Amino acid sequence: MTSMSRARVARRIAAGAAYGGGGVGLAGAAALGLVLAEVQLARRRVGNGTSPHVPHSDGLYGRTYAGPAGVPLRLTMLGDSTAAGQGVHRGGQTPGALLASGLAALAERPVELRTVATPGACSDDLDRQVSLVLADPAPVPDICVIMVGANDVTHRMPATRSVRCLASAVRRLRTAGAEVVVGTCPDLGTIEPVRQPLRWLARRASRQLAAAQTIGVVEQGGRTVSLGDLLGPEFAENPRELFGPDSYHPSAEGYATAAMAVLPTVCASLGLWPAEEERPDASRREGFLPVARAAAEAASEAGTEVAAAMPSGPRGPWALLKRRRRRRVPEQEPAPATPSS
């Protein structure tokens, strides 16, 4: 599917989400049924003996920066198993811990991490997760990172409903005062046991949803980072390195790759990224585009950021598309969880 075709589909899905329209077929109900069956069969086949346990990672990171001037930044992870870190054994290997460690190092401030993401969650669980976040007596998080979408595809949730739930969550968090970064739907076509032609269908459905998610998020004041086939090229060479024992969730190295892609956008949303890198770089094909076109391009290239730009243009809202340079995320063991003050 071309970028322009994906942009048209994404606009229809996002419009349906905004105005209560019905579901828009991602790749046809019958085809998606086959994808679902294949993915579920693959998970059963390779997942025997693996534990759904998610290591505890909440707590204070960057304690060396604590002090009178080192008021902790608050980072909260929402979404599904990818946001929670299912598939690794140590808390310091989860994406939340990696992001907290990297953010602490770049901000030179401690970071308080809280995770409300739930393995198996679809986008319709975000309402519950956001309510947990906002009900906390502690201050509203400075930054919320949401990773969601894969289960929406495999459970055949209508794309319009998926995007509506995500956009509502972003709106609630932004209204409360939190910055929001969303890692959009990953490419299910990279799952090793899924074979062609179902791999192509899974990739198509994933990218269509990711593009529509981007439109919904940007319109609510959040930023997106496409996870897409982030592990795809490396996966083709060495799948055992970037995917965990179940061949479905990322390994520690896979989560580090995803965290490196998301960290620059997290820092930029908090005003911590170098100012010279905030200007679009034409040599990296960055620039201002209609939001639907930016969303479609981002869905085709993992690690691409999309953020709101000017309110509107001849073809609707515009967005800034960025391909940020990645920086290595330091790995830390999580500090013991401490009560929020």
C-alpha positions as CSV (number, residue, x, y, z in Angstrom):
1,M,0.0,0.0,0.0
2,T,1.4,3.4,-1.0
3,S,1.8,6.2,1.5
4,M,-1.0,8.2,0.0
5,S,-3.4,5.3,0.1
6,R,-2.5,4.7,3.7
7,A,-3.1,8.4,4.5
8,R,-6.6,8.1,3.0
9,V,-7.4,5.0,5.0
10,A,-6.0,6.6,8.2
11,R,-8.1,9.8,7.6
12,R,-11.3,7.7,7.3
13,I,-10.5,5.7,10.4
14,A,-9.6,8.8,12.4
15,A,-12.8,10.6,11.2
16,G,-14.9,7.6,12.2
17,A,-13.3,7.7,15.6
18,A,-13.9,11.4,16.0
19,Y,-17.5,11.4,14.8
20,G,-18.7,8.0,16.1
21,G,-18.6,6.2,12.7
22,G,-18.7,2.5,12.3
23,G,-15.6,0.3,11.9
24,V,-13.5,0.5,8.8
25,G,-12.1,-2.8,7.6
26,L,-8.4,-3.0,8.0
27,A,-7.7,-5.8,5.7
28,G,-11.0,-7.5,5.5
29,A,-12.7,-9.4,8.4
30,A,-12.0,-12.8,6.9
31,A,-8.3,-12.0,6.3
32,L,-7.9,-10.6,9.8
33,G,-9.6,-13.7,11.2
34,L,-6.8,-15.8,9.6
35,V,-4.2,-13.4,11.0
36,L,-5.7,-13.7,14.5
37,A,-5.8,-17.5,14.2
38,E,-2.2,-17.7,13.0
39,V,-0.9,-15.4,15.7
40,Q,-2.8,-17.2,18.5
41,L,-1.5,-20.5,17.2
42,A,2.0,-19.2,17.0
43,R,1.8,-17.9,20.6
44,R,0.6,-21.2,21.8
45,R,3.2,-23.1,19.9
46,V,6.2,-21.1,21.0
47,G,4.9,-19.9,24.4
48,N,4.8,-23.2,26.3
49,G,6.8,-23.0,29.5
50,T,7.2,-19.2,29.4
51,S,5.9,-17.1,32.3
52,P,3.5,-14.1,31.9
53,H,5.2,-12.6,34.9
54,V,6.3,-8.9,34.4
55,P,9.2,-7.9,36.5
56,H,8.7,-5.0,39.0
57,S,10.4,-1.8,37.8
58,D,8.6,1.0,39.6
59,G,10.7,3.2,41.8
60,L,13.2,6.1,41.7
61,Y,15.9,6.2,39.0
62,G,18.9,8.5,38.9
63,R,19.4,8.7,42.7
64,T,22.8,10.4,42.2
65,Y,20.9,13.5,40.9
66,A,18.7,13.7,44.0
67,G,19.0,16.8,46.2
68,P,17.3,20.1,46.9
69,A,17.3,21.0,43.2
70,G,16.7,17.5,42.0
71,V,12.9,17.3,42.2
72,P,12.1,14.0,40.5
73,L,10.4,13.9,37.1
74,R,7.4,11.6,37.1
75,L,7.1,9.1,34.3
76,T,4.1,6.8,33.9
77,M,3.8,3.8,31.5
78,L,0.4,2.9,30.1
79,G,-0.7,0.3,27.6
80,D,-0.2,-3.4,27.0
81,S,2.5,-6.0,27.6
82,T,5.0,-4.1,25.5
83,A,4.7,-1.1,27.8
84,A,4.8,-3.3,30.9
85,G,7.9,-5.2,29.8
86,Q,6.6,-8.7,29.5
87,G,9.2,-11.1,28.2
88,V,12.2,-10.1,30.3
89,H,13.4,-11.3,33.7
90,R,14.8,-8.1,35.3
91,G,13.1,-4.9,36.1
92,G,16.0,-2.9,34.7
93,Q,15.3,-4.5,31.3
94,T,11.8,-3.2,30.9
95,P,11.1,-0.2,28.6
96,G,9.9,1.9,31.6
97,A,13.2,1.3,33.5
98,L,15.2,2.0,30.4
99,L,13.3,5.2,29.6
100,A,13.5,6.4,33.3
101,S,17.3,5.7,33.3
102,G,17.9,7.5,30.1
103,L,15.7,10.4,31.0
104,A,17.4,10.8,34.4
105,A,20.8,10.9,32.7
106,L,19.8,13.4,30.1
107,A,17.8,15.7,32.5
108,E,20.3,15.2,35.3
109,R,17.3,14.7,37.6
110,P,15.9,11.7,39.3
111,V,12.9,10.1,37.7
112,E,10.0,8.4,39.5
113,L,8.6,5.6,37.4
114,R,5.1,4.1,37.8
115,T,3.6,1.4,35.5
116,V,-0.1,0.9,35.1
117,A,0.3,-0.9,31.7
118,T,-1.4,-4.4,31.7
119,P,-0.4,-7.4,29.6
120,G,-3.1,-8.3,27.2
121,A,-4.7,-4.9,27.3
122,C,-6.4,-3.4,24.3
123,S,-7.0,0.3,23.8
124,D,-10.4,0.1,25.5
125,D,-8.5,-0.6,28.8
126,L,-6.8,2.8,28.6
127,D,-9.8,4.5,30.2
128,R,-9.3,2.4,33.4
129,Q,-5.5,2.9,33.3
130,V,-5.9,6.7,33.0
131,S,-8.3,6.8,35.8
132,L,-5.8,5.0,38.0
133,V,-3.2,7.6,37.1
134,L,-5.4,10.6,37.7
135,A,-6.8,9.1,41.0
136,D,-3.3,9.0,42.5
137,P,-2.9,11.7,45.2
138,A,0.6,12.4,43.9
139,P,1.1,15.1,41.3
140,V,0.1,14.4,37.7
141,P,3.0,12.8,35.8
142,D,5.2,15.0,33.8
143,I,5.3,12.5,31.0
144,C,3.1,9.5,30.1
145,V,4.2,7.0,27.6
146,I,1.6,4.7,26.0
147,M,2.4,1.6,23.9
148,V,-0.7,-0.1,22.6
149,G,-2.3,-1.5,19.5
150,A,-1.1,-5.0,18.8
151,N,-3.9,-6.7,20.8
152,D,-6.4,-4.4,19.1
153,V,-5.4,-6.0,15.7
154,T,-5.3,-9.6,17.0
155,H,-8.6,-9.2,18.8
156,R,-10.2,-7.6,15.8
157,M,-11.3,-4.4,17.6
158,P,-12.8,-2.0,15.1
159,A,-10.1,0.5,14.2
160,T,-12.4,3.5,14.8
161,R,-13.1,2.3,18.3
162,S,-9.4,1.6,18.9
163,V,-8.4,5.1,17.9
164,R,-11.3,6.7,19.8
165,C,-10.2,5.0,23.0
166,L,-6.6,6.1,22.5
167,A,-7.5,9.7,21.6
168,S,-9.8,9.9,24.7
169,A,-6.9,8.7,26.9
170,V,-4.5,11.3,25.4
171,R,-7.1,14.1,25.8
172,R,-7.6,13.3,29.5
173,L,-3.9,13.1,30.3
174,R,-3.2,16.3,28.3
175,T,-6.1,18.1,30.0
176,A,-4.7,17.1,33.4
177,G,-1.3,18.7,32.4
178,A,0.8,15.7,31.4
179,E,2.9,15.4,28.2
180,V,2.0,12.3,26.3
181,V,4.1,10.2,23.9
182,V,2.5,7.2,22.1
183,G,4.5,4.3,20.6
184,T,2.1,3.3,17.9
185,C,1.0,-0.2,16.9
186,P,4.1,-2.4,16.2
187,D,4.4,-4.4,13.0
188,L,2.8,-7.9,13.6
189,G,4.4,-9.0,10.4
190,T,7.7,-9.4,12.2
191,I,6.5,-12.2,14.4
192,E,8.6,-15.2,13.3
193,P,6.0,-18.0,13.2
194,V,3.5,-15.9,11.1
195,R,4.1,-16.9,7.5
196,Q,3.2,-15.3,4.1
197,P,0.7,-14.2,3.0
198,L,-0.6,-13.7,6.5
199,R,2.6,-11.8,7.4
200,W,1.8,-9.2,4.7
201,L,-1.8,-8.9,6.0
202,A,-0.6,-8.5,9.5
203,R,1.8,-5.8,8.4
204,R,-0.8,-4.0,6.5
205,A,-3.3,-4.0,9.3
206,S,-0.7,-2.9,11.8
207,R,0.5,0.0,9.7
208,Q,-3.1,1.2,8.9
209,L,-3.9,1.3,12.6
210,A,-0.6,3.0,13.5
211,A,-1.3,5.8,11.0
212,A,-4.8,6.3,12.3
213,Q,-3.5,6.3,15.9
214,T,-1.0,9.0,14.9
215,I,-3.8,11.3,13.6
216,G,-5.9,10.8,16.7
217,V,-3.0,11.4,19.1
218,V,-1.6,14.5,17.4
219,E,-5.0,16.1,17.2
220,Q,-5.2,15.7,21.0
221,G,-1.8,17.4,21.6
222,G,0.3,14.3,22.0
223,R,3.3,13.0,20.1
224,T,3.8,9.6,18.4
225,V,6.8,7.5,17.7
226,S,6.3,4.7,15.1
227,L,7.5,1.4,16.5
228,G,6.5,-0.4,13.2
229,D,9.1,-2.9,12.1
230,L,11.7,-1.3,14.4
231,L,13.0,-4.8,15.0
232,G,12.4,-5.9,11.5
233,P,15.7,-5.5,9.7
234,E,17.7,-6.8,12.7
235,F,15.1,-9.5,13.3
236,A,15.6,-10.9,9.8
237,E,19.3,-11.4,10.6
238,N,19.1,-12.6,14.2
239,P,15.5,-13.0,15.5
240,R,16.6,-14.8,18.7
241,E,18.5,-11.7,19.8
242,L,15.7,-9.2,19.6
243,F,12.7,-11.4,20.5
244,G,12.2,-13.2,23.8
245,P,11.6,-16.9,24.4
246,D,8.0,-16.7,23.2
247,S,9.0,-15.2,19.9
248,Y,6.3,-12.7,20.4
249,H,7.5,-10.2,23.0
250,P,10.8,-8.3,22.6
251,S,13.9,-9.5,24.4
252,A,16.0,-7.2,26.6
253,E,17.9,-6.0,23.5
254,G,14.6,-5.6,21.7
255,Y,13.2,-3.4,24.4
256,A,16.4,-1.4,24.5
257,T,16.0,-0.8,20.7
258,A,12.4,0.5,21.2
259,A,13.4,2.6,24.2
260,M,16.2,4.3,22.2
261,A,13.6,5.2,19.6
262,V,11.1,6.7,22.1
263,L,13.6,8.4,24.5
264,P,14.4,11.4,22.2
265,T,10.7,12.2,21.8
266,V,10.1,11.9,25.5
267,C,13.0,14.3,26.1
268,A,11.8,16.7,23.4
269,S,8.3,16.8,24.9
270,L,9.8,18.0,28.2
271,G,12.1,20.6,26.5
272,L,15.2,18.6,27.2
273,W,16.4,17.8,23.6
274,P,19.1,20.1,22.0
275,A,17.4,23.1,20.5
276,E,19.3,22.8,17.2
277,E,17.7,19.4,16.7
278,E,14.2,20.8,17.0
279,R,14.4,22.4,13.6
280,P,13.4,20.1,10.7
281,D,16.4,18.8,8.8
282,A,15.7,18.4,5.1
283,S,18.7,16.1,4.7
284,R,16.8,13.6,6.9
285,R,13.5,14.2,5.0
286,E,12.0,16.0,8.0
287,G,9.4,18.8,7.6
288,F,5.8,20.0,7.9
289,L,3.2,17.9,6.3
290,P,-0.6,17.4,6.5
291,V,-1.1,15.2,9.5
292,A,-2.6,12.3,7.6
293,R,0.4,12.2,5.2
294,A,2.9,12.5,8.1
295,A,1.1,9.7,9.8
296,A,1.3,7.5,6.8
297,E,5.0,8.2,6.3
298,A,5.7,7.5,9.9
299,A,3.9,4.2,9.8
300,S,6.2,3.1,7.0
301,E,9.4,4.0,8.8
302,A,10.0,2.9,12.4
303,G,11.4,5.5,14.9
304,T,9.7,8.4,13.2
305,E,8.1,11.1,15.4
306,V,5.0,13.1,14.5
307,A,3.9,16.1,16.6
308,A,1.3,18.8,16.1
309,A,2.5,21.9,14.1
310,M,0.2,24.6,12.9
311,P,-3.5,24.4,13.7
312,S,-4.7,23.9,10.1
313,G,-3.9,24.1,6.4
314,P,-5.5,23.7,3.0
315,R,-5.8,19.9,3.7
316,G,-6.6,20.0,7.4
317,P,-4.2,20.0,10.4
318,W,-0.5,19.9,9.8
319,A,2.2,18.1,11.7
320,L,6.0,18.1,12.1
321,L,7.7,14.8,11.0
322,K,11.0,14.2,12.7
323,R,13.6,11.4,12.4
324,R,15.6,12.0,15.6
325,R,19.0,10.6,16.2
326,R,19.0,7.9,18.8
327,R,21.1,7.8,21.8
328,R,22.1,4.7,23.8
329,V,19.9,4.1,26.8
330,P,21.7,3.2,30.0
331,E,20.5,0.1,31.7
332,Q,20.0,0.3,35.5
333,E,18.6,-2.0,38.0
334,P,15.4,-0.5,39.5
335,A,15.7,1.1,42.8
336,P,13.4,-0.2,45.5
337,A,9.9,1.3,45.1
338,T,9.5,4.3,47.3
339,P,6.3,6.1,48.3
340,S,5.5,9.1,46.1
341,S,5.7,12.4,48.0
